[in-house]
Amino acid sequence: MRILKFYSTNIGKKIVVAVTGAIMLGFLLLHVYGNFHVYFGEAKIDEYSLWLREMGKHLFGVGGMLWIIRVIVGGALVLHVITVAQLIARNRAARPVGYRKTSRRKRIIVGTTMAISGLFILFFLIFHILQFTTGTLQPTPFHESNGIGLVYINLYEAFHVWWIALFYVTAVAMVGFHVYHGAWSFFQTLGWNNPDRNQMFRLTAAALGIGLFVGFASVPILFWSDVLPAPDAPTAEVQPIDEEPLAWN
Ligand code: HEM
């Protein structure tokens, strides 16, 4: 098949890495937007979490749209990781020669940092979903209503534990770096880079990386420093917006 033949080429793989990275970047931007509801109070973020389950329910049922997004973003993540691993293996086998020494050293440093930050992010992601979505890992108690985590109180309690707050800030710093370098490579892979535009691309990549870092890190930092208030009623249950049973998580 033509598409598989294209995927087997180096440029095909680089485009797959770029496109799957862009899908995940879209998810991160939506996630950071979703997190901002926390600044408008407990009710707002918990309602937003219910809305995530209810969006598109007339077409796909309650939770259906969320599952479609999970499959797309999860599929992009798997393809991204597999394809990056294949590219690294190919680069190693090819043992590139001919780069100037400094340029080669720089590539190795950046490549290693991308691999380490990528692995750290994967580890963080598993911990994060088990902590706040499924409630399987409970370094602090997982509060839920109708099988869905009560976001505000869960965040409040978690981020008052110093090592959890620090772990999250470290992880999102890795995300910021990964996105900065990934976005910059994306422009190069697509062949859009040239000396006139490079400055703009660097700035765009930096704005994305720093913007995501600040947006994400603000949540643990503001909870930990008590800028965000305690939940109104720690044991209060949030009722679903309608009567239909909600799908798991
Ligand atoms: C400090 C930063 C972050 C906070 C406070 C945060 C908070 C949350 C919360 C509360 C949930 C559960 C939402 C719900 O069930 O309604 C969640 C889910 C999730 N988060 Fe984060 N998150 C952060 C950073 C990240 C980052 C950096 C990533 C990706 C690298 C990420 C990926 C996810 C994923 C994949 C889910 C599961 C979505 C689902 O399937 O329902 N989060 N996050």
Residues whose N, C-alpha, C, O or C-beta is under 5 A from the ligand:
A	BS01	HEM	S49 R70 F132 T133 V151 Y168 V175 F216 A217 V219 P220 N249
